[in-house]
Amino acid sequence: MDEIKRIMIKETTKITGIFGNPIEHYLSSIFTNAVFQALGFDLGYVLRSPTLSQKFSYVCSS
């Protein structure tokens, strides 16, 4: 499964994704990155689980 999740990120790669908690069970990055690669897009889709301090910082800056 680790092999599937890896994407090649270059200087020109645009990153998109989703934040959530819990996020580990989401399969969207696997499918989305496969589509990006198949279509030749220089995009990467990542899953991020923010820490408590990152959540607090986001709420305070909103």
Buried (B, 14 or more C-beta within 10 A) or exposed (E): EEEEEEBEEEEEEEEEBEEEEEBEEEEEBBEBBEEBBEEEEEBBBBBEEBEEEEEEEEEEEE
